[in-house]
Amino acid sequence: MNMMWMDLFIMIFATFRITRLVVNDSITSFLRNPFLEISYMEDENGQLFEKTVIKGKGIRRWLGELLSCYWCFGIWCSFFVVLLYVNVDQVQIGFLVFAVAGVASFIQSMVAD
């Protein structure tokens, strides 16, 4: 396997963006809803905070744990990104798009007020 540094960075940032998309973004909440229940609580200062409750038992609970944990999902995501990147032609283009979006979201978080 002859991998260049650019390939590694593409896989890193694609994994970052895909993980964030699945675990955090509202557009993919339909994936998390069967496994997680999100409620909003108010603390003693009147600030709202999000509380995540994992639904079910067995595999459903395991998937809920996975979908609620950025670190856990990121490991599995990186496994599949590397596997696909190395073995499937043309998938690099899609991962490049995710990588560019990942870098852009990282930059946005650094400059956000």
N, CA, C and O atoms as a GROMACS GRO file, in nm:
protein
  452
    1MET      N    1   0.086  -0.118   0.000
    1MET     CA    2   0.000   0.000   0.000
    1MET      C    3   0.090   0.123   0.000
    1MET      O    4   0.167   0.145   0.094
    2ASN      N    5   0.080   0.201  -0.102
    2ASN     CA    6   0.158   0.323  -0.115
    2ASN      C    7   0.066   0.442  -0.091
    2ASN      O    8   0.000   0.491  -0.183
    3MET      N    9   0.062   0.487   0.033
    3MET     CA   10  -0.028   0.595   0.069
    3MET      C   11   0.053   0.723   0.088
    3MET      O   12   0.161   0.723   0.146
    4MET      N   13  -0.001   0.831   0.038
    4MET     CA   14   0.064   0.961   0.051
    4MET      C   15   0.006   1.035   0.171
    4MET      O   16  -0.101   1.000   0.221
    5TRP      N   17   0.078   1.136   0.216
    5TRP     CA   18   0.030   1.216   0.329
    5TRP      C   19  -0.106   1.278   0.300
    5TRP      O   20  -0.191   1.287   0.389
    6MET      N   21  -0.128   1.319   0.177
    6MET     CA   22  -0.256   1.381   0.142
    6MET      C   23  -0.371   1.281   0.161
    6MET      O   24  -0.479   1.319   0.205
    7ASP      N   25  -0.348   1.155   0.128
    7ASP     CA   26  -0.450   1.052   0.150
    7ASP      C   27  -0.484   1.042   0.298
    7ASP      O   28  -0.601   1.032   0.335
    8LEU      N   29  -0.383   1.044   0.381
    8LEU     CA   30  -0.405   1.035   0.526
    8LEU      C   31  -0.488   1.154   0.575
    8LEU      O   32  -0.582   1.135   0.653
    9PHE      N   33  -0.453   1.275   0.532
    9PHE     CA   34  -0.528   1.391   0.574
    9PHE      C   35  -0.672   1.388   0.523
    9PHE      O   36  -0.763   1.430   0.593
   10ILE      N   37  -0.692   1.340   0.402
   10ILE     CA   38  -0.828   1.326   0.350
   10ILE      C   39  -0.909   1.230   0.436
   10ILE      O   40  -1.023   1.259   0.471
   11MET      N   41  -0.849   1.117   0.472
   11MET     CA   42  -0.920   1.020   0.556
   11MET      C   43  -0.947   1.076   0.695
   11MET      O   44  -1.055   1.053   0.751
   12ILE      N   45  -0.852   1.148   0.751
   12ILE     CA   46  -0.871   1.207   0.885
   12ILE      C   47  -0.987   1.306   0.884
   12ILE      O   48  -1.078   1.296   0.967
   13PHE      N   49  -0.984   1.400   0.792
   13PHE     CA   50  -1.088   1.502   0.791
   13PHE      C   51  -1.222   1.449   0.744
   13PHE      O   52  -1.326   1.497   0.787
   14ALA      N   53  -1.221   1.350   0.657
   14ALA     CA   54  -1.348   1.286   0.617
   14ALA      C   55  -1.409   1.214   0.737
   14ALA      O   56  -1.530   1.222   0.760
   15THR      N   57  -1.327   1.143   0.813
   15THR     CA   58  -1.376   1.076   0.934
   15THR      C   59  -1.432   1.176   1.033
   15THR      O   60  -1.538   1.154   1.091
   16PHE      N   61  -1.361   1.286   1.052
   16PHE     CA   62  -1.408   1.393   1.142
   16PHE      C   63  -1.546   1.442   1.099
   16PHE      O   64  -1.637   1.454   1.182
   17ARG      N   65  -1.561   1.472   0.971
   17ARG     CA   66  -1.688   1.531   0.924
   17ARG      C   67  -1.801   1.430   0.926
   17ARG      O   68  -1.913   1.464   0.966
   18ILE      N   69  -1.777   1.307   0.885
   18ILE     CA   70  -1.882   1.205   0.885
   18ILE      C   71  -1.925   1.176   1.028
   18ILE      O   72  -2.045   1.162   1.056
   19THR      N   73  -1.829   1.165   1.119
   19THR     CA   74  -1.863   1.141   1.260
   19THR      C   75  -1.947   1.253   1.315
   19THR      O   76  -2.048   1.229   1.381
   20ARG      N   77  -1.907   1.375   1.290
   20ARG     CA   78  -1.984   1.491   1.339
   20ARG      C   79  -2.123   1.493   1.276
   20ARG      O   80  -2.221   1.525   1.343
   21LEU      N   81  -2.132   1.459   1.150
   21LEU     CA   82  -2.260   1.455   1.080
   21LEU      C   83  -2.355   1.357   1.147
   21LEU      O   84  -2.472   1.390   1.172
   22VAL      N   85  -2.308   1.238   1.176
   22VAL     CA   86  -2.394   1.133   1.233
   22VAL      C   87  -2.425   1.159   1.380
   22VAL      O   88  -2.539   1.142   1.423
   23VAL      N   89  -2.326   1.199   1.458
   23VAL     CA   90  -2.344   1.211   1.604
   23VAL      C   91  -2.408   1.343   1.644
   23VAL      O   92  -2.484   1.346   1.741
   24ASN      N   93  -2.379   1.453   1.572
   24ASN     CA   94  -2.421   1.585   1.619
   24ASN      C   95  -2.522   1.660   1.532
   24ASN      O   96  -2.607   1.730   1.586
   25ASP      N   97  -2.514   1.646   1.404
   25ASP     CA   98  -2.594   1.735   1.317
   25ASP      C   99  -2.742   1.699   1.319
   25ASP      O  100  -2.780   1.582   1.323
   26SER      N  101  -2.824   1.804   1.316
   26SER     CA  102  -2.970   1.783   1.323
   26SER      C  103  -3.024   1.714   1.198
   26SER      O  104  -3.127   1.647   1.205
   27ILE      N  105  -2.957   1.728   1.085
   27ILE     CA  106  -3.005   1.668   0.961
   27ILE      C  107  -3.008   1.515   0.968
   27ILE      O  108  -3.082   1.451   0.894
   28THR      N  109  -2.928   1.457   1.057
   28THR     CA  110  -2.924   1.312   1.072
   28THR      C  111  -2.991   1.264   1.202
   28THR      O  112  -2.968   1.151   1.246
   29SER      N  113  -3.071   1.348   1.262
   29SER     CA  114  -3.139   1.308   1.386
   29SER      C  115  -3.231   1.188   1.364
   29SER      O  116  -3.255   1.111   1.458
   30PHE      N  117  -3.281   1.170   1.243
   30PHE     CA  118  -3.367   1.054   1.214
   30PHE      C  119  -3.291   0.922   1.233
   30PHE      O  120  -3.353   0.820   1.262
   31LEU      N  121  -3.159   0.924   1.218
   31LEU     CA  122  -3.079   0.804   1.243
   31LEU      C  123  -3.068   0.775   1.392
   31LEU      O  124  -3.064   0.659   1.434
   32ARG      N  125  -3.062   0.881   1.473
   32ARG     CA  126  -3.044   0.866   1.617
   32ARG      C  127  -3.176   0.846   1.692
   32ARG      O  128  -3.177   0.783   1.799
   33ASN      N  129  -3.285   0.897   1.640
   33ASN     CA  130  -3.414   0.895   1.712
   33ASN      C  131  -3.460   0.757   1.758
   33ASN      O  132  -3.515   0.747   1.868
   34PRO      N  133  -3.443   0.650   1.682
   34PRO     CA  134  -3.487   0.518   1.732
   34PRO      C  135  -3.406   0.468   1.852
   34PRO      O  136  -3.448   0.376   1.921
   35PHE      N  137  -3.290   0.530   1.876
   35PHE     CA  138  -3.200   0.480   1.980
   35PHE      C  139  -3.178   0.578   2.095
   35PHE      O  140  -3.133   0.538   2.202
   36LEU      N  141  -3.210   0.704   2.073
   36LEU     CA  142  -3.184   0.808   2.172
   36LEU      C  143  -3.308   0.894   2.193
   36LEU      O  144  -3.385   0.918   2.100
   37GLU      N  145  -3.325   0.940   2.316
   37GLU     CA  146  -3.429   1.037   2.346
   37GLU      C  147  -3.361   1.161   2.402
   37GLU      O  148  -3.287   1.154   2.500
   38ILE      N  149  -3.387   1.273   2.339
   38ILE     CA  150  -3.326   1.399   2.380
   38ILE      C  151  -3.432   1.481   2.453
   38ILE      O  152  -3.542   1.502   2.402
   39SER      N  153  -3.398   1.527   2.570
   39SER     CA  154  -3.486   1.616   2.644
   39SER      C  155  -3.406   1.737   2.689
   39SER      O  156  -3.283   1.734   2.693
   40TYR      N  157  -3.476   1.843   2.721
   40TYR     CA  158  -3.410   1.965   2.764
   40TYR      C  159  -3.451   1.994   2.908
   40TYR      O  160  -3.569   1.993   2.942
   41MET      N  161  -3.351   2.019   2.990
   41MET     CA  162  -3.372   2.045   3.131
   41MET      C  163  -3.325   2.187   3.160
   41MET      O  164  -3.243   2.244   3.087
   42GLU      N  165  -3.377   2.242   3.268
   42GLU     CA  166  -3.334   2.375   3.308
   42GLU      C  167  -3.255   2.362   3.438
   42GLU      O  168  -3.298   2.296   3.532
   43ASP      N  169  -3.137   2.426   3.442
   43ASP     CA  170  -3.058   2.420   3.564
   43ASP      C  171  -3.101   2.530   3.660
   43ASP      O  172  -3.195   2.605   3.632
   44GLU      N  173  -3.033   2.540   3.773
   44GLU     CA  174  -3.072   2.636   3.877
   44GLU      C  175  -3.056   2.781   3.834
   44GLU      O  176  -3.113   2.871   3.896
   45ASN      N  177  -2.979   2.806   3.728
   45ASN     CA  178  -2.960   2.941   3.676
   45ASN      C  179  -3.056   2.974   3.562
   45ASN      O  180  -3.050   3.083   3.505
   46GLY      N  181  -3.146   2.881   3.530
   46GLY     CA  182  -3.241   2.903   3.423
   46GLY      C  183  -3.188   2.872   3.284
   46GLY      O  184  -3.256   2.899   3.185
   47GLN      N  185  -3.068   2.815   3.275
   47GLN     CA  186  -3.009   2.778   3.147
   47GLN      C  187  -3.059   2.641   3.105
   47GLN      O  188  -3.066   2.549   3.187
   48LEU      N  189  -3.094   2.627   2.977
   48LEU     CA  190  -3.136   2.498   2.925
   48LEU      C  191  -3.015   2.415   2.888
   48LEU      O  192  -2.918   2.466   2.833
   49PHE      N  193  -3.021   2.287   2.920
   49PHE     CA  194  -2.918   2.195   2.876
   49PHE      C  195  -2.984   2.069   2.823
   49PHE      O  196  -3.095   2.033   2.862
   50GLU      N  197  -2.912   2.005   2.733
   50GLU     CA  198  -2.964   1.886   2.666
   50GLU      C  199  -2.929   1.761   2.746
   50GLU      O  200  -2.816   1.745   2.792
   51LYS      N  201  -3.027   1.674   2.763
   51LYS     CA  202  -3.004   1.547   2.831
   51LYS      C  203  -3.037   1.435   2.733
   51LYS      O  204  -3.145   1.433   2.673
   52THR      N  205  -2.944   1.342   2.716
   52THR     CA  206  -2.961   1.230   2.625
   52THR      C  207  -2.989   1.104   2.705
   52THR      O  208  -2.912   1.068   2.794
   53VAL      N  209  -3.098   1.036   2.672
   53VAL     CA  210  -3.132   0.909   2.735
   53VAL      C  211  -3.126   0.802   2.626
   53VAL      O  212  -3.186   0.816   2.520
   54ILE      N  213  -3.052   0.697   2.656
   54ILE     CA  214  -3.037   0.587   2.560
   54ILE      C  215  -3.153   0.490   2.578
   54ILE      O  216  -3.182   0.447   2.690
   55LYS      N  217  -3.219   0.456   2.467
   55LYS     CA  218  -3.336   0.370   2.470
   55LYS      C  219  -3.298   0.222   2.461
   55LYS      O  220  -3.194   0.186   2.407
   56GLY      N  221  -3.385   0.139   2.516
   56GLY     CA  222  -3.379  -0.005   2.493
   56GLY      C  223  -3.270  -0.080   2.566
   56GLY      O  224  -3.202  -0.028   2.655
   57LYS      N  225  -3.258  -0.205   2.524
   57LYS     CA  226  -3.158  -0.297   2.579
   57LYS      C  227  -3.092  -0.371   2.463
   57LYS      O  228  -3.138  -0.364   2.349
   58GLY      N  229  -2.985  -0.440   2.495
   58GLY     CA  230  -2.918  -0.522   2.394
   58GLY      C  231  -2.859  -0.439   2.282
   58GLY      O  232  -2.793  -0.338   2.306
   59ILE      N  233  -2.882  -0.484   2.159
   59ILE     CA  234  -2.824  -0.419   2.041
   59ILE      C  235  -2.876  -0.277   2.024
   59ILE      O  236  -2.802  -0.188   1.980
   60ARG      N  237  -3.003  -0.255   2.059
   60ARG     CA  238  -3.059  -0.120   2.048
   60ARG      C  239  -2.986  -0.024   2.142
   60ARG      O  240  -2.954   0.088   2.105
   61ARG      N  241  -2.959  -0.069   2.263
   61ARG     CA  242  -2.886   0.014   2.359
   61ARG      C  243  -2.742   0.035   2.312
   61ARG      O  244  -2.689   0.146   2.323
   62TRP      N  245  -2.679  -0.070   2.259
   62TRP     CA  246  -2.542  -0.059   2.210
   62TRP      C  247  -2.535   0.045   2.099
   62TRP      O  248  -2.444   0.128   2.097
   63LEU      N  249  -2.630   0.040   2.006
   63LEU     CA  250  -2.633   0.139   1.897
   63LEU      C  251  -2.658   0.280   1.950
   63LEU      O  252  -2.600   0.377   1.901
   64GLY      N  253  -2.743   0.290   2.052
   64GLY     CA  254  -2.766   0.420   2.115
   64GLY      C  255  -2.639   0.474   2.179
   64GLY      O  256  -2.609   0.593   2.167
   65GLU      N  257  -2.566   0.388   2.247
   65GLU     CA  258  -2.438   0.428   2.306
   65GLU      C  259  -2.342   0.474   2.196
   65GLU      O  260  -2.275   0.577   2.210
   66LEU      N  261  -2.337   0.399   2.088
   66LEU     CA  262  -2.249   0.431   1.976
   66LEU      C  263  -2.286   0.566   1.914
   66LEU      O  264  -2.198   0.648   1.889
   67LEU      N  265  -2.414   0.588   1.890
   67LEU     CA  266  -2.459   0.710   1.824
   67LEU      C  267  -2.455   0.833   1.914
   67LEU      O  268  -2.469   0.946   1.866
   68SER      N  269  -2.437   0.814   2.042
   68SER     CA  270  -2.431   0.928   2.134
   68SER      C  271  -2.288   0.962   2.173
   68SER      O  272  -2.266   1.060   2.244
   69CYS      N  273  -2.192   0.885   2.128
   69CYS     CA  274  -2.052   0.904   2.168
   69CYS      C  275  -1.965   0.936   2.047
   69CYS      O  276  -1.945   0.852   1.959
   70TYR      N  277  -1.916   1.057   2.044
   70TYR     CA  278  -1.832   1.101   1.933
   70TYR      C  279  -1.708   1.014   1.922
   70TYR      O  280  -1.668   0.977   1.811
   71TRP      N  281  -1.647   0.980   2.034
   71TRP     CA  282  -1.524   0.900   2.033
   71TRP      C  283  -1.552   0.758   1.985
   71TRP      O  284  -1.476   0.703   1.905
   72CYS      N  285  -1.660   0.698   2.034
   72CYS     CA  286  -1.693   0.559   1.996
   72CYS      C  287  -1.727   0.549   1.848
   72CYS      O  288  -1.674   0.463   1.777
   73PHE      N  289  -1.814   0.638   1.801
   73PHE     CA  290  -1.852   0.634   1.661
   73PHE      C  291  -1.733   0.665   1.571
   73PHE      O  292  -1.720   0.609   1.463
   74GLY      N  293  -1.646   0.755   1.616
   74GLY     CA  294  -1.530   0.793   1.538
   74GLY      C  295  -1.436   0.678   1.509
   74GLY      O  296  -1.378   0.670   1.401
   75ILE      N  297  -1.421   0.588   1.606
   75ILE     CA  298  -1.335   0.471   1.583
   75ILE      C  299  -1.392   0.383   1.473
   75ILE      O  300  -1.321   0.343   1.381
   76TRP      N  301  -1.522   0.353   1.482
   76TRP     CA  302  -1.585   0.268   1.380
   76TRP      C  303  -1.587   0.339   1.245
   76TRP      O  304  -1.564   0.276   1.142
   77CYS      N  305  -1.613   0.468   1.246
   77CYS     CA  306  -1.615   0.545   1.122
   77CYS      C  307  -1.478   0.543   1.056
   77CYS      O  308  -1.468   0.523   0.935
   78SER      N  309  -1.372   0.562   1.135
   78SER     CA  310  -1.238   0.562   1.078
   78SER      C  311  -1.203   0.426   1.018
   78SER      O  312  -1.138   0.417   0.915
   79PHE      N  313  -1.248   0.320   1.083
   79PHE     CA  314  -1.224   0.186   1.030
   79PHE      C  315  -1.285   0.172   0.890
   79PHE      O  316  -1.219   0.125   0.798
   80PHE      N  317  -1.412   0.213   0.876
   80PHE     CA  318  -1.479   0.200   0.746
   80PHE      C  319  -1.425   0.298   0.642
   80PHE      O  320  -1.417   0.263   0.524
   81VAL      N  321  -1.389   0.419   0.684
   81VAL     CA  322  -1.330   0.514   0.590
   81VAL      C  323  -1.200   0.459   0.532
   81VAL      O  324  -1.180   0.462   0.411
   82VAL      N  325  -1.113   0.409   0.618
   82VAL     CA  326  -0.986   0.353   0.570
   82VAL      C  327  -1.011   0.231   0.481
   82VAL      O  328  -0.951   0.219   0.374
   83LEU      N  329  -1.098   0.143   0.525
   83LEU     CA  330  -1.130   0.023   0.447
   83LEU      C  331  -1.181   0.059   0.308
   83LEU      O  332  -1.136   0.002   0.208
   84LEU      N  333  -1.274   0.152   0.301
   84LEU     CA  334  -1.329   0.192   0.171
   84LEU      C  335  -1.228   0.271   0.088
   84LEU      O  336  -1.216   0.249  -0.032
   85TYR      N  337  -1.155   0.360   0.152
   85TYR     CA  338  -1.059   0.444   0.081
   85TYR      C  339  -0.953   0.358   0.011
   85TYR      O  340  -0.913   0.388  -0.101
   86VAL      N  341  -0.910   0.255   0.078
   86VAL     CA  342  -0.803   0.170   0.025
   86VAL      C  343  -0.855   0.070  -0.078
   86VAL      O  344  -0.782   0.033  -0.170
   87ASN      N  345  -0.980   0.026  -0.065
   87ASN     CA  346  -1.028  -0.086  -0.146
   87ASN      C  347  -1.133  -0.052  -0.253
   87ASN      O  348  -1.160  -0.136  -0.339
   88VAL      N  349  -1.191   0.066  -0.250
   88VAL     CA  350  -1.299   0.097  -0.344
   88VAL      C  351  -1.258   0.215  -0.432
   88VAL      O  352  -1.230   0.325  -0.383
   89ASP      N  353  -1.255   0.190  -0.563
   89ASP     CA  354  -1.222   0.297  -0.657
   89ASP      C  355  -1.331   0.404  -0.654
   89ASP      O  356  -1.449   0.374  -0.632
   90GLN      N  357  -1.292   0.525  -0.676
   90GLN     CA  358  -1.380   0.641  -0.686
   90GLN      C  359  -1.438   0.689  -0.554
   90GLN      O  360  -1.500   0.795  -0.550
   91VAL      N  361  -1.420   0.614  -0.445
   91VAL     CA  362  -1.474   0.660  -0.316
   91VAL      C  363  -1.392   0.778  -0.264
   91VAL      O  364  -1.440   0.857  -0.182
   92GLN      N  365  -1.268   0.791  -0.311
   92GLN     CA  366  -1.183   0.901  -0.267
   92GLN      C  367  -1.245   1.037  -0.298
   92GLN      O  368  -1.226   1.132  -0.222
   93ILE      N  369  -1.318   1.047  -0.407
   93ILE     CA  370  -1.382   1.174  -0.443
   93ILE      C  371  -1.484   1.214  -0.338
   93ILE      O  372  -1.487   1.329  -0.294
   94GLY      N  373  -1.568   1.120  -0.298
   94GLY     CA  374  -1.667   1.148  -0.194
   94GLY      C  375  -1.602   1.184  -0.062
   94GLY      O  376  -1.646   1.276   0.008
   95PHE      N  377  -1.495   1.112  -0.026
   95PHE     CA  378  -1.426   1.142   0.099
   95PHE      C  379  -1.354   1.276   0.092
   95PHE      O  380  -1.339   1.344   0.193
   96LEU      N  381  -1.308   1.314  -0.027
   96LEU     CA  382  -1.246   1.445  -0.044
   96LEU      C  383  -1.348   1.555  -0.014
   96LEU      O  384  -1.315   1.654   0.050
   97VAL      N  385  -1.471   1.536  -0.060
   97VAL     CA  386  -1.577   1.634  -0.030
   97VAL      C  387  -1.599   1.644   0.120
   97VAL      O  388  -1.608   1.754   0.175
   98PHE      N  389  -1.609   1.529   0.188
   98PHE     CA  390  -1.626   1.530   0.334
   98PHE      C  391  -1.505   1.594   0.402
   98PHE      O  392  -1.520   1.665   0.501
   99ALA      N  393  -1.384   1.567   0.350
   99ALA     CA  394  -1.264   1.624   0.409
   99ALA      C  395  -1.262   1.776   0.398
   99ALA      O  396  -1.230   1.845   0.495
  100VAL      N  397  -1.297   1.828   0.282
  100VAL     CA  398  -1.303   1.974   0.263
  100VAL      C  399  -1.407   2.034   0.357
  100VAL      O  400  -1.382   2.137   0.419
  101ALA      N  401  -1.523   1.970   0.368
  101ALA     CA  402  -1.627   2.018   0.461
  101ALA      C  403  -1.579   2.009   0.605
  101ALA      O  404  -1.611   2.096   0.687
  102GLY      N  405  -1.502   1.905   0.638
  102GLY     CA  406  -1.448   1.891   0.772
  102GLY      C  407  -1.351   2.002   0.807
  102GLY      O  408  -1.358   2.059   0.916
  103VAL      N  409  -1.261   2.034   0.715
  103VAL     CA  410  -1.168   2.144   0.738
  103VAL      C  411  -1.243   2.275   0.750
  103VAL      O  412  -1.212   2.357   0.836
  104ALA      N  413  -1.341   2.296   0.666
  104ALA     CA  414  -1.420   2.419   0.671
  104ALA      C  415  -1.495   2.431   0.804
  104ALA      O  416  -1.500   2.540   0.862
  105SER      N  417  -1.552   2.323   0.853
  105SER     CA  418  -1.624   2.330   0.981
  105SER      C  419  -1.527   2.351   1.096
  105SER      O  420  -1.560   2.419   1.194
  106PHE      N  421  -1.408   2.294   1.087
  106PHE     CA  422  -1.305   2.316   1.189
  106PHE      C  423  -1.264   2.463   1.191
  106PHE      O  424  -1.255   2.524   1.298
  107ILE      N  425  -1.241   2.520   1.075
  107ILE     CA  426  -1.205   2.662   1.067
  107ILE      C  427  -1.318   2.748   1.120
  107ILE      O  428  -1.294   2.844   1.194
  108GLN      N  429  -1.441   2.715   1.084
  108GLN     CA  430  -1.556   2.791   1.132
  108GLN      C  431  -1.564   2.790   1.284
  108GLN      O  432  -1.593   2.892   1.346
  109SER      N  433  -1.539   2.674   1.344
  109SER     CA  434  -1.544   2.666   1.491
  109SER      C  435  -1.433   2.747   1.555
  109SER      O  436  -1.449   2.795   1.668
  110MET      N  437  -1.321   2.765   1.486
  110MET     CA  438  -1.211   2.844   1.539
  110MET      C  439  -1.239   2.995   1.532
  110MET      O  440  -1.193   3.070   1.618
  111VAL      N  441  -1.313   3.039   1.432
  111VAL     CA  442  -1.338   3.182   1.416
  111VAL      C  443  -1.476   3.226   1.465
  111VAL      O  444  -1.507   3.345   1.466
  112ALA      N  445  -1.558   3.130   1.506
  112ALA     CA  446  -1.694   3.164   1.554
  112ALA      C  447  -1.686   3.247   1.681
  112ALA      O  448  -1.598   3.230   1.765
  113ASP      N  449  -1.780   3.337   1.691
  113ASP     CA  450  -1.787   3.423   1.811
  113ASP      C  451  -1.832   3.348   1.931
  113ASP      O  452  -1.843   3.405   2.040
   0.00000   0.00000   0.00000
